[in-house]
Amino acid sequence: MLEKVKIAIVGSGPAGLSAAGRAAARGLSHVLLEKTSHLSDTIFKYQRGKYIMSTPDQLPLRSDIAFEAGSRESIIDRWDVDAADLKTNVKLNSDVIAIEGHEGEFTLTLASGEIIAAEYVILAVGVQGNPNKLKNPGTDQPWVQYQLDDPKEYYDENVIVIGGGDAGIENALGLANPEQGNVVTLLQRSDGFPRSKEANVQALYAARDAGQLDFITEASLIRIEQGGSGESLWVAVVDTKDGEARLPCDRIIARLGAAPPRKFVEAAGVEFTGPDREAFPVLTPRYESTVPGLYIIGALAGFPLIKHCMNQGHDVVEFISGNTDLQPPDTPLLEELFKAAPQKRSVEEWLEHIRSRVDVLTDVSPLQMREFLLASTIHYKKSGDLVVKRNDIGSSVFAIVDGSVAVEVDAKDKRKTVPIAGGNIFGELGLISGRRRTATVRAAEPTMLLEIPRNATLKLMASVPGVKRRMERISTERQVGQIFGQLLPRKAIDEILDGAELLHFKAGEALINEGERSTDIYIIRSGSVVVEKHIGGKDVFLSYVLAGNYVGEMALFYEGLRTATVRAAIKSDVVRLPGAIFERLLSENPDLYKSVEGLVADRRKLNDYIEAKREGFSSVVDMHTSVARFLLEEQGLSEATDALVIDETLCVGCDNCEKACADVHEGISRLDREAGNSYAFIHVPTSCRHCEHPHCMTDCPPDAIHRGPDGEVFIDDKCIGCGNCQRYCPYGVIQMEAVPPKKPSLLSWLAFGIGPGPGQPDKDWIDDHRKGNEKPPKQAVKCDMCSGIKGGPACVRACPTGAAMRISPDDYLSLAGEGSE
């Protein structure tokens, strides 16, 4: 018998169940189709005992089905009760294999052969049934799994969990129960956990600090192989930032995310935002797909958080019922964002206008647009207004929604500009490299700009492959333009970009080897490289190349012969451009040949000079090379933007630098002069390097670490003392210190003798602090380059001999050269 309903809901996860609950509360005929034998298979498949959080906290819940933070079991039990109380029409063991039709005339075919007719369809099937899987050699073993039902089933095993999302972290924590005896290691590809909830990350660190598990960031599986003599039966070979590691392995649990059941959804006529496997369906702000009457909600729509899903389930039934005035809960915030716009549009109109205008956002769904816009800023600029200034610090990306900008490409001549039209982006080089702005940019006409902060951009790139692909292509195109100016035709640029390849190099790994034959050119996207030449049986240091620059072009004029070795100074991302294309272009274009030949002239002169003088300057060159390596490779200055160094030929050990630092920072010095390492005449004390991509910012739950206008990395008052920044910093420059009491005023000091001096804590507190008797709470403290203090860093100002210097990367080589004179 054909069943007819107003609304057919496919999938009984949080979104589908909430939709069914709302339909039941409104008295609408409906059916909730679930292919398993129980409600909410999404939650049912969570590991047993998992604690489920109710985030975002500020978002109200609109569902008729109750939801609050609690265990997996308590939530499932509560939902079963609510579904029964609301008299939802549930059909279990009902696997939908096809959806056909349009609004008012849908037919759904079940695996059993049963047909259901519906006026509307709400698709809430989630993505858990389509997990991303490992493709590495050896991962076809039966103990490689993509789901963890009950962590208590596993004892005395070496378990590797792959994936640093919430699921991976929760699986690792569940398996790390000391009573079970498992040795648990979590592998995370990135250098932090940007997609995970704060509470999960905190729990992960606490478990690591307690010795219950371990995790390795910037790591990925290479292969699984049988162990050798003295090893476990199976070994996971892992690529880490410090080289290959071999980990004993009895079980692998890979939590790599999942992709939509695209074939099934597209068969119903639904279009997606792009061709990528992980792209999302095209939806209206009211969750309607490109098939009229077919709505998509939940994880399949790009929103995996339970509260979001349940609100969507409630709202979509309201929309179907004719409640078109219902607005998403974030609408007032977005309305405020566009309040100053010269044109008046609704939030939905603004979202579509921005998405359709800005090319990199083409694949972003309206729902994703709402999320990242709340973290962004809108700027309205008049013609000639400054947007960014050359050498400013900044890692946000600007999208030109309306209007255009002019880029001042020549610092000496502001009239030389390159236009960037509406719909494009700029600032992507700062995002990728972490270096200062490379040019001044002004509005060329009345312009509307969307400024997207670094974290929001990275999250967008991670979740929408099309955004990442376009962003990388644009940045490579801009850098090719910087190398060759306007001499390359559009067709040639496209050919170069099509052949470009993004490569990753570890510290010390060679991009180019002296003596080999190749004409490929390498653009340094992030990190830095050193250039060396083998002379007289020694590797002689030639130069240091920062992100945003390029190497390898000299081989085009040496018949493809590499004249020097280029190695990554730190972990670096590099774009390789195919040399064969450049060789052909140079042979076809005399003007291009002449221009590029001029670019390499200085590097050629340096090589020739060192080669000619190698005998007479042997000891000088050795010193220069050794000092440069000490600064760039051993002391981490290759990723610094500002570092404190001390000339030991001038230092008298007075410790004025430390005292001055303490005087301006509540009695707590942010540097340790005696600590650190020395080479030749240079000493690098323990003090913040203000890295291009600060490690301390990797995971700061309250977002308390920022980069100031002069490049300083500082910690504000939102610090909660979690210690993540201290753990991530590889240079030991962050301290966890007791929060000092309120400082007395000058009047209190003069009249009542409060505190040892005006603006300092009282003497008892200082004494307790020095004795180590201070009590929590604590906060993280580090060098902030004396931001806001007239005259600059106090450590430098207080040095009586000029021994203390704060230097930038451009100064490193000149400093190294001083030691060779």
N, C-alpha and C positions, 0 to 999 in steps of 0.2 A: 504494500500500500504506500502511495506517495505521500510523504509528510510535507505540509506546507507551513512555513513560518514567515514572520516579518524579518527576523534577523537570524542568520546562521553564524555562529561564532566558532572558529576553528582554532583549537588549542586552549587548554585550561590553565595556563600559567597565570602569573599575577595579572597580566593585562586582560587575557580572555575571561578569567574568572570575575574580575571587576566589571567587565562589560556585561556578563551574564547577570551579575548581581544587580546592576543598574536597570537592565531590561526587565528583570523580575519585579524590582521595586516600582517600576512605572507601569507594570501590567501589560507589557508588550509580549506578543508571542515570539518565542525564541527557542533555539536549541544550542547547547554547548557541546561540541564534538571533541572528544579526547580519545586518541588512538590507544592509550594504555588503559590499565585496569584501575587507575586511581587518578584523582584530581592533581593538577599542578605538578606535572612530571619534572618541570624545571627545578622546583624546590625539593621534590622527592629525591632527585639525583644528587643533591648536595651531600657531602660526607656526613655521616651520622654525628650528632652532637654539635654541628656547626652553629655558631652564634651569628645571627643575621641582623645587620644594622639597618636602622630606619633613616637613611640619608636621601637627599639633603635635609638637614634639620629645619631649615627655614621654610621649607616647602610644605604647605598644608595638604592634608590627605582629603580627597573628595569622594573616595569610594564608599559604597554601601558595605563592602567587605572590610572588616577590621584589619588593621596591621600596625604592629608596634614591634620594636626590637625584641628579639628573643631567640630561643633555640629553634632549629629546623623542625623538631618534632612538635613543639608547642604551636608553631605557626600553622603547620599542616593540620593539626587537630582543630584549631580555631576556624580555619577556612572550611573544613568539612562541615562543622556545625553551622557556620553562617550561610553556606550554600544551601543546606537543608532548610534552615529557618526561613530563608527568602523564597523557598520553593523554586529554585532554578531548575530548568529542564536540561538535565545532563544525560548524555549518551556516552558511556564508556566503551572501550574497545571499538571505537568508530574511526577508522583510519580513512581520511579523505584523500583520494588519489587523483581527483580532477575537479576543477571549478570552471564552469562555462557560463556565458551570458553577460548581462549587464543589469543596471539598476531596474528593479521590478521583475526581472525574469532570469534569476540565477538558478542553475541546477548544480548540485554537489553530488558527486559519485563516490560512494564508499567502497572500500576493498571487498566488503561483503556483497556488493552488487546493489545495495539499497540506494535509492535516489531521494534527495531532499531538495525541495523547491523553496527559494527564499527571495524576498525583495531586496535585501541587503546582505552583504557578507563582511564580516570582520575577521581578518586574518591575523592571528596572534600566535603563530607557531614557534617563534623563537629561532635560535640557531644552534642549540646544543647538539642536535642530531647530525650536524655536519662539521665536526671538528677538524682543524688543521692538523696534519700529521707530519711526523719526521720522515725525511727522505735520505738520511745519512746511511752510509754502509753499515750493515749489521742491525739496523733498527726494526727488522722484521721478526725479531725474537718474540715469543709469546709473552714474556714478562715486560715488554714495553707496552704500556697502557695509557689511555687518554681520559680515564675516569677513575676516581677514588670513592668508593661507596663507604667503606668503614675502615678508617686508619688503624683501628684496634685489631684488625685481622693479621697485621704484619709484625713479626718479632725478629730481632737479631739479624736484620738485613742491612746491607749497604744500599741505600735508596737515593737516587738522584732525581730531583724534581726540576723540570725544565720549564721556565716561564715565571716572570716576576709580577704577574697580575694578581688580583685578589685570590683567584682560585689556586694558583700555584703556591702563594704564601700560606693560605689556609691549609692546603694539603701538607706542606712541609711542617707546619706547626703541629698538625694532628699526628703526624708520624713520629715527631720528636719527643714523645712522651718518654721520660727516662726509664719508666718501668718496662717498656717494650724492648729496649736495648738496640734500637735502630741507629745507624749512623747516617744522618740525613744531610745532603748537600743540595742547595738550590742554585741553579745557574740562571743568570739574568743577562740578556744581551746588552742592554744599555748600562750606563753608569749609575743608575738610580732606579727608583720605582715610581715613575710619574703617573702611571695609570691606577695605582692602588690606593685604597682608603688609608687615611692617616693612622687609624687605630691598628690596622694590619701591619703597616710598616713599623710602627712602634713595637708591636709584639714580636716581630721578626728580629729586630735589633736586640730586644731584651732576651730572647731565646739564644741568640748568638753570644751575647755577653755572658750568659749563664752556662755556656758550653754545651747547650742541648742540640745545636745544629750549626751548620756553617753555610755561608752563601758566597758566591763569587760573581761579582758584577763584571761587565764587559767581557763576558765569556760565552762561548757557543760550542756545541757538540760537533766534533769532527767525524768520529766513527765509533762503533763498538767492535771490540775484537777480543779473542780469547787471550787470557793472561799468560804471561811467561813464567819462568821459574821464580818462585817466591811471591808470585802475585795471586790475586783472586782468580777464580775460574773465568770471570769476565771483567773486562776493563773498559771504561769509557775514556776515550782520548778527547781532551777538551782544549780548545784554543782560548788562552787567556792573554791579558795584556802583558804578562811576564813570560810568555812562551807556552809551549804545550805542557799539559798536566795529564797524568794517568790516574784515574780514580777507580777504586774497586767498585763493582756494580753488580748487585743482585736483582735490582728492579729499577726501571725508569718510569716515571709518571710525567708525561708531557702535557702541560696545560698551555697550549699555543693559541688559544682563541678558536673561533669558529667562523664559518662563512654562511650566508643565507642559503636556503635550499632553492637556489636560483632557477634551476630548470623547472621545478614545480610551479614557482610563482610566475615565471615568464610564460608558461603554458596557459595561464589564465589571462594573458594579455597585458600584464603589468610591465612597465618600462623601468629600467634602472638608471642611476645617475651616471654610470660609466661602464666600461667593459671589464673592469677589475673584478676578480673573484669576490672581494670583500666590499664591493660597492653596495649602496643601499637603494631601495626602490624610490622612484620619484613620487613625492607626496605633497599635497597641499597643506597649509597650516592646520587644516581640520582632519588630517591623516587620510584623506581620500587619495587613492592611487590614480593612475592614468586610465583605469577602467571605472567609469561612473558607477557609484554604488558599492564599490569594493574598497574597504578601508583596511589599513595595515597599522598595527600598533605594537608596542613592546620592543624587544631586542631586534626584531626584524626591521623596525623603523630606525634603529640606531641608538636607542635609549635603553640600556640594560638595567638601570637602577629600578628597584622594585617600586618605589613610591612614584616615580615617573610613569612606569607601566600602568599602575593601578589608576592613576589620574587620567591617563589616556583612555583606558577602558571605560571609565565613567563618562568622560567628555564626549567620546565618539557616539555613544548612545544618545546623549543629549543633542548632538548635532543632527543625528538621524531623526530624532523626535521633533525637530524644528526649532530648537533653542539655539538660534544662530547668534544670539547676543553674548553667549558664554565666551569669555576670554581666558587664555592660559594664565596661570598665576604670575608669570614673569612679565606680562604685558605692561603694567605700570612702570617697571624699571626700564623697559625698552622705549617706552614713550618719552621718558625723561632724557634718554640718550639722544633722541632726535628732536628734542624740544627747540633747539636753536637753529634748526635747518631753515633755509630760506623758502623751501617748498614745503607744503603741507601734504603729507601722505600718512596712511595708516601704517601700523607696525608691519603688517603683512606686505604692504606695497613697498615699504623700505627694504625689507628682507629680500624680496624678489628683485628690486632695482639693483641692490648691491651685488647679489649673486649673478645676475645676468650681465652686469657691467664689468665686473672684475674677473679676468680670465682664469686666474688660479682657483677661484671659488666655484667654477662651473659644476664640479661634481659634488659640492656640499649640499646636503638636504636642508630644507627650511628649518627643520628641527635642530640640526647641528648649527645652523646659522644663529639661531636664538641663543644657544649655549655659549659660543665663543664671542658673540657680540657683547654679552654682558661683561666680559673681561677686557673689552676694547674701548677705545676713545675715538670720538669723532672730532675732527678739526675743520673749521671753515676759515680759509685763508683768502686774503685779497691779493691782487696782482702785486708781485714784488715782495710779499711777506716771506720771511725766513722760515724754513721748515726744519732743516738740520744744517749744522755747520761742520765744515771740514775739521777733522781731528777730535770732534766731540765723541764721547763714549755713548754708545747706544746699540741695542740688539733687537729693538722692535722693528717690525716690518710695516711699511706704509702702502696702502692700496689707494689708488687714485679713483675715486668713485665718479666724480664729475670734475671737469676742468683739465688742467695739465700743469706740469712743473718743468723747470729748467735746471739742469745740472751744470754747475760751474766746474769744468774739467781742468782748467788751468788756474792754479792758485795765484799766479802773478797777473793774470788778465781775466777779470770777471766777465768780460764781453764774450769770451769763448764758452759757449754753452751747448749742451746737447738736450733736446727736448724729450720728455717722456709723456706720452699721451694718456688720456683717460682710459681706465680699464687695466692699466699695468700696475706693477708694484715697484718699489725701490727700498733699499735698506737690507736686502737679503744677504749681502756680503758680511755685514756686521753680525747678522743672526748666525751665519755659518762659521765665520772665522773668529768672532769674539773681539776683533780689533776695532780701532777707532773708525769713525766715518771717513770715507775716502774722498768725499767731495761735499761742497756746499750745495744745497738744493733750495730753490725758491719757487713760489707759486708763479706761474707764467700768466695766469688769469684767475678770476674768482674760482676757487677750487675747494672741493669737499674731499677730505682725506680720512681714511679709516686707519688708525694706528693699532696694530695687533701686537701685544706684548710677546716676548720670547716664549714663555711657557705655553700660552694659548696657541701660538703658531706651531710649536713642536708637537703639541697634542693633536692639532688638526692634521699635521703631516703624518703622524703615526696612525690616525684612524681613517684617513681618506687618502688612499694611494694616489689618486689623481692630483691632489694638492702637492704631495711630495714630488711627484714626477715633474710637474710644471715648474715648481720652485727651483729644482735642481737644474732644469734646462735653462731657465731664465738667468740664473746666477752664472752658469757656464758661458752663455752667450755674452753676458756683460763683460766677463773677464777676457774672452776672446777679443771683444771690441777694445778693451784697454790695451791689449798687446799690439793689435794691428790697426787700431784707429778705424778710419772709415774706408780703408782701401779694399776690404773684402766685399764682394757682391753678396746679396742676400742668398743666392743659390749656393755659394761656397760656404757661407756660415751654416746653412741648414745641413749641408753634407758633412761638415766637421762635427756638428752637434749630434747627428745621427750615428757617427762613429765613436763618440766620446764614451769613456768607461770610467766609472767611479771605483777607485781602489782604496784599500785601507792598509796602512803600514804601521808596524810597531816601532817603538823607539829603537834606533840602531839599524833598522832594516833598510837595505839599499833600494832606491828607486832606479838609479842609473849607476852602472859600473864602468869605471874608466877602462878604455881600450875596446869595449864592445861596439858593435855597429847597430845603430838605430837612430831614427830621426823623430821619434815621438816627442811631443811636448807635454810637460806636466804642470798643471795649475794646482797650487797649494790652496785647498779650500779651508782647511783648519789644521792647526798645529804649526810646525816649522821644520825646516831642513837645514843641514849643514853641507857645504860643498868643500871637498878635499881633493888634493892632487898628490899622486905618488911621485916623490922627488928624492933621489939619492937614497932609496930604500926606506923612506919614511913617508907617512901620510901627512901632508901639509895642509893646514886649515886655510881655506880661501875666503869663504863668506858664509853668512847666515841669512837665510831667506824666510821671511815671515809669510803667514797666510795672506792670501790676496795677490800674491806674486806668482811667478812661473819660473821654470828651469827647463833646460834641454834644448833650447833653440839654437845653441852654438853648433850642434852637430849638422845643421842644415848647411853650414859653410865650411865644414871639415869633411866633406864627402861621407857623412854619416858616422864618423868616428867620434866616440865619446872622449872628451879631453879631461874629464874629472869625474869623481864619484860623488853622488848625491845620496845622503842618508837622512832618514827621519830623525830629528832631534828628540821629538816626543811622539806619541801616537798621533798620526796625521791622516787626514782624508785628502786624497789627491785625485784629480780628474786627468786621465790620460787622453790626449788628442792624437789622432792618427797622423804620423809624420808623412806618410805617402801622399796624402792630400796636400800638405803644405809644400812638398817638393814640386808637385805638379803646378800648384798655384804660383810659386816663385818663378818657375821657368816660363810661365805664360804671362806674367805681369812684371815688367821691369821696374815700375814704380814701387810695387810691393817689395821686390827684392832689395831695392836701394834703402827703403825705409827700415826693413828688418835688419839689414846689414848694419845700419847705424845703431840699432838697439843693442847689438851684441858687441859693438866696438870696444866699449869700456871693459867688458868681461874678458875679451880677447887680449887687451893690453895688459891686464893684471896677470893673466896666465903667462904671457910671453915674458913679462918683467921678472916674475918669480923664477921661471925656468932659466933665464939668462943669469940671474944673480944667485942661483941656488948654493953655490960653493961659499961665496963670501958672507951670505946671510944665514948660514945653516943654524947657528945657535940662536939667532934672533927669531927665525921662523919657528924653531922648536919651542921657544918660550911663548910666542904668540899663539901657536896651536894649542899648547898645553893649558894656557890660561883660558882661552876661548872654550875648550872642552870642559874645563872645570866649571865655568859659569853656566854654560848652556845645557850640558848633559848631566853633570853630577849634582848641581845645586838647583835644578829645576827652573832656571831663569829663562829657559826657552819657551815656557808658557806664561811668563810673568809680563805684566804691563808696567809695573813699577816695583823696584826692589831696593832694599837698603843694603849697601856694601860699605866696608870700612877699609881705608888705605892704611895698612899696618905700619907703613914707614912714617906716618904722621900721627897715629894713635898713641896717646900717652897713658891710656888706661884709667882716666879720671872718672869714668862712668857717668859723666854729665848727660849723655844721651838717654840712659835709663832713668836717671833722676828727673829729667825734663819730661819724659813720657809719663812718668808716674804723677808728676805735678799737675798735668793737664787732664789726667784720667782718673781722678778720685783715688789717688794713691796707689793705683795698680799699673805697673809698667807693662806695655804690650810688646816689649822686645827683651831679649836676653843677649847682651853684648858678648859675653864669654862663650855662650853656646854657639853651635854652628861650626863650619869647617873653613879652613884657610888653604890657600895655595899661592906660592910666591909672595906677593905683597898684599894680596886681596883676602879679606875675611868676609864671609857671608853669615851674619848673626841670625838667630832665630827671630824672624819678623815676617809679617805677611808680604807676599809677593803680588797680591792683587791680580790673580791669574786672568788670562783672557776668557776662559770658561771656568769660573771659580768652582772648585770641588765642593766647597762649603755650601754652595747654593743648590747642590744636587737634590737634597731632600730636607727642606726646612718647612715643617708643618704649618707654622703661623705666618710664613712668608715674611720673615723678619730680616732677611739679608738682601741688600740692594747694592747697586752700583751707582755712585754719585756722579755729578756732572763732570768732575775732573778725573774720573776713572777709579776713585777709591771704592773699595768694597767694604761696606760697614754693616753693623748689626743694630737694629733699632730696638725700641722698648717693648715690642711685641714678643721678644724672645721668651720662651717658656722653659728654657734650661734642659731641653731633651738631650742635648749632646750630639745630635746627628752631625752637625758641622764639624765638630772636633774629630769624630770618627772618620769622616770623609777626607779631611785635610791630610795630604801625604807629607806635609812639611812640619807638623807639630807646632803650629804658630797660634792655635786657638786654645784659650784657657777657659775652664769653667770656674767662675769666681762668685763668691757670696755677694748678693745684692747689697750695696752699702746703704746705710740709713740716710735720711734726709740731711743735707748739708746745712750747717748754720750760716746765717748771713753775717756780713761784716759787723753790723751793729751788735749781734749776739756775741760775737767773738770779743769785741772791744768791751762791752758792758758786763758780760757774764763769764767770759773766758771759755765759752763752749767751743770745743774742737781745738786742735793744735794750730789751726790757721783758718782764715776765712775761706769758705767753700770746700773744706775738708771734713770728712767724717770725724766723730769724736775719737779720742785717743784709745779708749777701751776697745772700740771696734777695730782700729788699726792694729793694736797689739794682738787681739784674738786672731785677726786675719793672718798676721805674720807667723803666729804659733800654730796655725792650722786648726784653730778651734772654732772656726766659723760654721754656722749651721745652714742647711738649706732654707729658702730656695737659692739656687744659683742661676747665673746667666752666663752666656758665652761672651767673651771679650777678645778683641783682636785689634791690630793696628787699623785705624781709619784714616791715616795720612793727616791727622789733625784737621779733619774737615771742619770748616767754619771758623777756624782759628786764624787770625791775621798773621801773616808771615810764613805760613806753611808748616811743615812737620817740625815739631819741637826738637826732635832728636838731632836734626841737621843744624837747626839754629843754635843749639846749646853746645855744639862741638867747638872747642876753642881753637883747634888746629886745622879744621876743614877736612878731617879724616872721614867723617860720616857723609855719605852721599846717597841720595835716592836717584836711581837711574832707570831709564826705559830701555827697551830692546835696541833702539838706535844707538845707545851709548855703550852697549856691551863690548863691541869690537874695538872702539876707540880706547876703552879702558884696558882691554887685553893688549892693545898695541903699546900702551904706556909702559907695560911691564917688559917690553922687548927692546926698549930704547937704552 
